[in-house]
């Protein structure tokens, strides 16, 4: 990855999450700490960030890079509500896999205050939220870089192989599509392979099904709807899904928005 591309990614992450740490960026970008620090130095000279011990924070006075800010999320409140419910299902001492996406990022933010947890993820945004959290052992799985900004994650055979050798008490998985006909789908074969490995090695699996991915089908199948025994979704979920989950003895947590 060229230096300009690395610095663009760092800009996007800071605009979204306001902080980054050198260790997570090294793993994610496949570069040395010295390279990351040079990128941070360059961005600091531009006035975009302020370097801190082990990382950097967004310079709130900077106007540069404003075009990179994400558009408003119409499902933001719903996803925050699902995340708040999901974190209460995690017990002290658990080894947890958190997938990518907004719900898991909100979960990570809330888990910062928890202790005696191990969290494994392929999502850079999740890893950044948990960076430096006391009592939470966080592992960002290495692999090829896919996506940018809030969607940035590791993937590929290296990441899949690593996950296939791990075991989880619980996993929380968002999907690009949730469909009665096609089941759970995602946008790439790499991501599908990763999620299958996690499902195979998890004692308890939760599908995160907000309104933004219901009645949608993406490119690659991960599993049929009856393959995951627990679903966390909005109370507004269509009756056809509720009936399906009931008939297949799948536990549906239909979460009410506050």
Secondary structure, DSSP 8 states (H G I E B T S, - for coil): --HHHHHHHHHHHHHHHSEEEHHHHHHHHT--HHHHHHHHHHHHHTTSEEEETTEEEE-TT--TTGGGS----TTHHHHHHHHHHHHTT--TT-EEEE-SSHHHHHHHHHHTT--SEEEEESBHHHHHHHTT-TTEEEEE---EEE--GGG-EEESHHHHHHHHT--EEEEEEE-SEEETTTEEEES-HHHHHHHHHHHHTEEEEEEEE-TTTBT---SEEEE-GGG-SEEEEETT--HHHHHHHHHTT-EEEEE---
